[in-house]
Amino acid sequence: MKRGRSFFVTALFAVLFITSCSRAEYTYDIIDLGKYCVAQSINDNGQVVGSMLTYSNHVVLFDTTGKGNHIILDSDSMEASIAECINNKGQIVGYEMVGMVLVVTVFDSTGNGDNLHIEGTWAGGEAYEINNLGHIVGYVNNNEGRFAALFNAMDPLESVLLGALTIPGSVALSINDKDRVVGLSAITEHRGHAAWFDSSGGGDN
């Protein structure tokens, strides 16, 4: 009995030692990307986007070395902007405040300011995610409510309303590379359900 117990204890310590050694392999260094900043999204290439607060929110492509050589992607104005997502092609989406309205925006990752505002979102809208095909999801406002929408990073005129279970509307939050879209749709004014949207806009949600 003692021999069996001794073997069990020895085996247990061996497992704990191996586990601790395995865990020791996974150590991480924290790189300080800067004060008054929020890193919002990272792609598979290690590019990081987010926001930097100066006198307003600015969209930035972060210098991941920690040296602070960030690239500001929006116009240098008092208007607020947010980057929500970057895909593996380096396409960056979010919104830019134009006047008093949030407009869905594809940001120029070079910092040259050639940002693309998506038509049809001038009543207000936000982009939350972009897949590697350049397809963007978010929402737009209209006179009936707020509705989930699919946009195209290469064509500012191409947008598809994805429908809702009922008014006051819906929001698309995520899209994969097969163009499957999920988010939230209202069923009453104060209640919502998780939703899988028909990306064709046919309403088969």
Secondary structure by P-SEA (a helix, b strand, c coil): caaaaaaaaaaaaaaaaaaaaaaaabbbbbbcccccccccccccccbbbbbbbcccbbbbbcccccccccccccccccbbbbbcccccccbbbbbbbcccbbbbbbcccccccbbbbbcccccccccccccccccccccccccccbbbbbbbcccccbbbbbccccccbbbbcccccccbbbbbbbccccccccccccccccccc
